Amino acid sequence: MAIPTAHGLARQLHRLLPFDHLLPGEHRGTADPGPTAEERILDAALARFAEYGVGVTTMSAIARDTGISREWLYRHFRNRDAVVIAVTTREVSRLIDGLAEQAELADDLESIITEAFSYAVEFLGEHALLQQVLRNEPDILSSVLLDQGGSVLTTAVDVSVVYLTAIAPFETEQAVTLAETLVRLVVAITLAPQGRLDLRDPAELRRFGRSVVSALLPAAVTAASAERLSAG
């Protein structure tokens, strides 16, 4: 069985997101006339959340930044929480799309997983909104992790399991173990990227990622994947 295309893999992963139906324009055709009203709202909200914070942002401010009236904004989103959920879902979707692309950018399984792991760490580490929350509104993140941490982690692991089994012939238990380990590492590095190793450095991050992936990959899966990739 060949590795799915980035688009096909992304579609598989998106189905696992609990709020994926909220994404604007997800199923529009390629003849896209431009951003929808929802997309412009989310662009403005993301920029304001990242600069000023979620807690102080009002619906009036989002409407003003978008260039629409408050009444028109409320036609699309019932309150700020709905905007926050839609922004978050869209950013997770962007992360998934990027992860799917990594499957087409390397020639061997170890490199694919290493690059996917590194991409996830870099995406979160460079994400302006997430970093703003970590610096200035950690209570928001703490609340999410305390109230929904189990479901957030489970969804991330489920997405990773589908990703791994799509690119290589993993047994379910093997994929779950590897996915759980890598997801927890991504979270830990996002919260504290600098220790004995400075994982903010791309080369250091990839050396670290490769050593972890190499140690965790079952030899039989690596061998079977090499045959599969060469046949494809």
VENGI-V264439 format. One record per pair of residues at least 24 apart in sequence whose ideal C-beta (glycine too) atoms are under 10 Angstrom apart, sorted by the first residue. I is the first residue (numbers start at 0). J is the second residue. D is the distance in Angstrom with one decimal. If there is no record, write none. Layout:
i/j/d
I/J/D
I/J/D
This chain:
i/j/d
0/165/9.2
0/168/8.2
0/227/7.2
0/230/9.6
0/231/8.9
1/227/7.5
1/228/9.0
1/230/7.9
1/231/4.4
2/102/5.9
2/103/7.9
2/108/9.7
2/111/8.5
2/165/7.0
2/166/5.2
2/167/8.3
2/224/9.0
2/227/7.4
2/228/7.3
2/231/6.3
3/99/8.5
3/102/7.7
3/103/9.6
3/165/5.6
3/166/8.2
4/99/8.4
4/100/9.9
4/102/8.5
4/103/7.2
5/96/7.7
5/97/9.3
5/98/9.1
5/99/4.4
5/100/4.7
5/101/8.3
5/102/6.3
5/103/5.1
5/104/8.9
6/96/8.8
6/99/7.4
6/100/9.3
6/103/9.8
7/99/8.3
7/102/9.9
7/165/8.5
8/95/8.9
8/96/9.5
8/98/8.3
8/99/4.2
8/100/8.8
8/101/9.6
8/102/5.8
8/103/8.8
8/161/8.5
8/162/7.0
8/165/5.5
8/166/7.7
9/92/8.5
9/95/5.9
9/96/5.2
9/97/9.1
9/98/8.1
9/99/3.9
9/100/8.1
9/102/9.6
9/162/9.8
10/95/9.7
10/99/8.6
11/95/9.6
11/99/8.5
11/158/9.1
11/161/5.7
11/162/8.3
11/164/9.8
11/165/6.3
12/91/9.8
12/92/9.1
12/94/9.6
12/95/4.7
12/96/8.7
12/98/7.3
12/99/6.5
12/157/9.3
12/158/5.2
12/159/9.0
12/161/6.0
12/162/6.3
12/165/8.5
13/88/9.9
13/91/9.3
13/92/6.5
13/95/6.2
13/96/8.5
13/99/9.3
13/158/9.1
14/158/9.6
14/161/8.7
15/95/8.9
15/154/6.5
15/155/9.5
15/157/5.4
15/158/5.2
15/159/9.9
15/160/9.3
15/161/6.5
15/162/9.9
16/88/6.6
16/91/6.3
16/92/7.1
16/95/7.6
16/154/7.2
16/157/9.8
16/158/7.8
17/84/9.7
17/88/8.5
17/150/8.0
17/151/9.8
17/154/6.8
18/84/5.9
18/85/7.7
18/87/7.9
18/88/4.4
18/89/9.6
18/91/8.6
18/92/9.6
19/88/6.7
19/89/9.9
19/91/8.7
19/92/7.1
19/95/9.3
20/88/9.0
21/76/9.7
21/81/8.4
21/84/6.7
21/85/5.1
21/86/9.9
21/87/9.6
21/88/5.3
21/89/8.2
21/92/9.8
22/85/7.7
22/88/6.0
22/89/5.9
22/91/9.5
22/92/5.7
23/75/8.8
23/85/7.6
23/88/9.8
23/89/7.6
24/89/9.9
25/89/9.3
25/92/7.8
35/75/9.4
36/65/8.2
36/67/7.4
36/71/7.8
36/72/9.2
36/74/8.7
36/75/6.3
37/75/5.5
37/76/8.2
37/82/9.8
37/85/7.3
37/89/9.4
38/85/9.9
38/89/8.3
39/64/9.5
39/65/5.5
39/66/7.9
39/67/8.1
39/75/9.8
40/64/8.9
40/65/5.1
40/66/9.9
40/67/7.5
40/71/9.2
40/72/6.6
40/75/6.0
40/76/7.0
40/82/7.1
40/85/8.2
40/86/9.1
41/65/9.1
41/75/9.5
41/76/9.2
41/82/7.3
41/85/5.8
41/86/5.3
41/87/9.9
41/88/9.3
41/89/5.7
41/90/9.2
42/86/9.2
42/89/9.4
43/67/9.1
43/72/9.7
43/82/9.6
43/86/9.9
44/72/9.6
44/76/8.8
44/79/8.5
44/82/5.0
44/83/7.8
44/85/8.1
44/86/5.4
44/89/9.9
44/128/9.5
45/82/9.4
45/85/9.9
45/86/5.2
45/87/9.6
45/89/8.0
45/90/7.4
45/126/9.9
45/127/8.2
45/128/6.1
46/127/8.4
46/128/9.0
47/82/9.9
47/86/10.0
47/128/9.7
48/79/9.8
48/82/8.7
48/83/7.6
48/86/6.7
48/87/9.7
48/127/8.7
48/128/5.2
48/131/7.1
48/132/8.3
48/136/9.4
49/86/9.8
49/126/8.4
49/127/3.9
49/128/4.4
49/129/8.8
49/130/8.2
49/131/5.2
49/132/9.0
50/127/8.0
50/128/9.3
50/131/7.5
51/131/8.5
51/135/9.4
52/128/9.4
52/131/6.3
52/132/7.8
52/134/9.6
52/135/5.7
52/136/5.4
52/139/8.8
53/79/7.9
53/80/9.7
53/82/9.4
53/83/6.2
53/86/9.1
53/128/8.2
53/131/8.4
53/132/7.0
53/135/9.6
53/136/6.2
53/139/6.1
54/79/9.7
54/132/9.7
54/135/8.9
54/136/5.9
54/138/8.6
54/139/7.2
55/135/9.9
55/136/9.3
56/82/8.5
56/83/8.9
58/82/7.6
83/128/9.9
83/139/9.1
86/128/7.5
87/128/8.6
87/129/9.6
87/143/9.4
90/122/8.9
90/123/9.7
90/126/7.0
90/128/7.1
90/129/8.1
91/151/10.0
91/154/9.0
91/155/9.2
91/158/9.0
93/122/7.8
93/126/9.3
94/118/8.3
94/119/6.7
94/122/5.3
94/123/7.8
94/126/8.7
94/155/9.8
94/158/9.4
95/119/9.9
95/158/6.8
95/162/8.7
97/121/9.4
97/122/6.2
98/122/8.6
98/158/8.3
98/159/8.7
98/162/6.4
99/162/7.7
99/165/9.1
99/166/9.8
101/162/9.2
101/166/9.3
102/162/7.8
102/165/7.7
102/166/5.3
102/167/9.9
103/166/10.0
105/166/9.9
105/228/9.4
106/225/9.5
106/228/6.7
106/229/9.2
107/221/8.2
107/224/7.6
107/225/6.6
107/228/6.7
107/229/9.7
108/163/9.4
108/166/6.9
108/167/5.2
108/168/9.9
108/169/9.8
108/212/8.6
108/216/6.8
108/220/7.2
108/221/5.7
108/222/9.6
108/223/9.1
108/224/4.0
108/225/7.2
108/227/8.8
108/228/7.3
109/208/9.6
109/209/6.6
109/212/5.6
109/213/5.9
109/215/10.0
109/216/6.2
109/221/6.9
109/224/8.9
109/225/9.7
110/205/9.4
110/208/10.0
110/209/7.9
110/212/8.8
111/162/9.6
111/163/9.6
111/166/5.9
111/167/8.2
111/212/9.2
111/224/8.7
111/228/8.9
112/159/9.7
112/162/8.9
112/163/7.4
112/166/7.9
112/167/8.4
112/177/7.8
112/181/7.6
112/208/8.0
112/209/9.0
112/211/9.3
112/212/4.8
112/213/9.5
112/215/8.9
112/216/7.4
112/224/9.9
113/204/9.4
113/205/6.1
113/206/9.3
113/207/9.3
113/208/4.5
113/209/4.6
113/210/9.2
113/211/8.4
113/212/5.1
113/213/8.4
114/205/7.7
114/208/8.1
114/209/9.4
114/212/9.8
115/159/8.7
115/162/7.1
115/163/9.2
115/166/8.8
115/181/8.4
115/185/10.0
115/208/9.0
115/212/9.3
116/159/9.6
116/181/5.5
116/182/9.6
116/184/7.5
116/185/6.9
116/188/9.4
116/204/8.5
116/205/8.8
116/207/9.1
116/208/4.5
116/209/9.0
116/211/7.6
116/212/6.8
117/185/9.7
117/198/9.3
117/201/7.3
117/204/5.3
117/205/5.2
117/206/10.0
117/207/8.8
117/208/5.1
117/209/8.9
118/185/9.9
118/208/9.8
119/155/9.2
119/159/9.1
119/181/8.1
119/182/8.5
119/184/9.4
119/185/5.0
119/186/9.8
119/188/9.2
119/189/8.7
119/208/9.7
120/181/9.8
120/184/8.2
120/185/5.6
120/186/9.8
120/187/9.9
120/188/5.2
120/189/6.8
120/192/7.7
120/198/6.8
120/199/9.2
120/201/9.6
120/204/6.0
120/205/9.8
120/207/9.3
120/208/7.8
121/188/9.9
121/198/9.6
121/199/9.1
121/201/7.1
121/204/7.3
121/205/10.0
122/185/9.4
122/189/9.5
123/185/6.9
123/186/8.6
123/188/8.3
123/189/4.5
123/190/9.6
123/192/9.6
124/185/9.7
124/188/7.6
124/189/6.2
124/192/6.0
124/198/8.4
124/199/6.8
124/204/9.0
125/199/9.7
126/189/9.0
129/189/7.5
130/189/9.2
133/189/8.0
133/190/7.4
137/190/9.8
140/190/9.1
144/186/9.1
148/186/9.7
151/182/9.8
151/186/9.3
152/179/8.4
152/182/6.6
152/183/7.7
152/186/7.7
153/179/9.6
153/182/9.6
154/182/9.7
155/179/9.2
155/181/9.4
155/182/4.7
155/183/9.2
155/185/8.1
155/186/8.2
156/180/9.6
156/181/9.0
156/182/5.3
156/183/8.8
157/182/9.8
158/182/8.7
159/185/9.3
163/220/9.1
166/224/7.5
166/227/8.9
166/228/9.1
167/216/8.7
167/217/9.6
167/220/5.5
167/221/8.1
167/223/7.3
167/224/4.2
167/225/9.6
167/227/7.3
167/228/8.9
168/217/10.0
168/219/8.5
168/220/6.2
168/222/9.9
168/223/4.9
168/224/6.8
168/226/9.5
168/227/7.0
169/216/9.4
169/217/7.8
169/219/9.8
169/220/5.6
169/223/9.4
169/224/9.0
170/217/8.2
170/219/9.2
170/220/8.1
173/215/9.1
173/216/8.9
173/217/5.6
173/219/9.1
173/220/6.5
174/220/9.1
176/215/7.5
176/217/9.5
177/211/9.6
177/212/8.1
177/215/5.3
177/216/7.4
177/217/8.7
177/220/9.2
180/211/7.6
180/212/9.6
180/214/9.8
180/215/6.2
181/208/8.6
181/211/7.6
181/212/7.8
181/215/8.1
184/208/8.5
184/211/6.8
